[in-house]
Amino acid sequence: MQGSAKYSWSPRPHDLPLFKRLLGDGVDLGMSFSYAEQATPNGLAEAFVIGRDFVAAASVCLVLGDNIFHGHGISKMLQRRYAICTAARSSAIK
C-alpha cells in the first residue's frame, strides 16, 4: 500500500469505529484514509460499488479488512510458525 496517497476502507458498521481508532485519518502514517461503511458483508464487488466515487479513474488495490492482523507478539509468532512450516516442508521433500 505504500507509495499511494489515498486509501478508502469499507468496514462493517460495528467495525468502523475500531478501524478509525486504529488507523485514524492516516496522517500519522504519511497516508490519507477515508471510510465508507459496508452495512452487510456482501462481498468484494460491493466494496468497489460503495467506493466507486473514490476509485473512479484511479489504480486501486483491494485489501480485505479481515486479513489485517495486529497484536502484541504477532510478528514473533508468525516467524516461529514460518520456521516450523519451512522445516516440515524440507523434511517432507527429502
N, C-alpha and C positions, 0 to 999 in steps of 0.2 A: 504494500500500500504506500510505501514511501515514495516520494517523488511526485505524487499527485497533490493538488492543492485543496480539493474539497471532497468530503465524504458524506453520504447520506445513510442513515440507519433506519430500518423499518421493524422495530421490535413489537411484540405483543403488548397490549395495554398495561398489564401488570409488570412487564419487564422494562418499560420505558423509563420510569424513574431511576431504576438501577443502572441502566446504560448512561443516563445523563449524569448520575452521581459519579460513576466510574470514569467516564470519558470527558464529561463537560462539553465545552464548545470546541475542544481540540487545540486551543491556542497554546496550552502548556506543552503540547506535543509537536508544535510547529505545523499544525493542520487546522482545518476548519470543518466542523461536523454540523450536520442538520439532522433532524429526526422527523420521520413520518410514520405514524402508528399503523401497524398491520393488525387489525382488530381480531382476526382469527387466522390460524396457520393454514392458509390456502395455497401454499406452495411458492416456489421460486418465481414463477411468471408473474404472480400478483405483486411481488416486491418491486418488479420493474414497472408494473402498471401504476402502483402507488407513487413511485419515484419518477414517473415519466417526464415531468417538468424539469426535474433535477438532471436527468441523463440525456435530455433532448438530443443534442448533437455532440455529445462528448464520448470519449472512450471510457468504458466503465469496467469495474471489477466487482463481482458479487461475492460477498463474504457472508457465510451463514452464521448468524448470531449464536446458535447453539454449538458452534465449533470454536468459540473463543474461550480459552481456558485461562484461569487466573487463580493464584493461590500461593500461600506460603509453602515453599519446598517443592513446588511442582516441577521446576527445572531439574533438580537433582533426581526426583522420582522418575521423570521421563528418561534421563540419561542412564539410570540403573536398568530400566526396562529395556531400553535400546541395547545395552551391553548384553543383557540376558538373551534377548532375541537373536542378536548377532552371533553369540557363542553357540546357541542352539542350531542356528542355520548352518554354521561352519561344521558342526559335528554331524549334522544330517547329510551334508554333501560328501563327507569323507567315506 
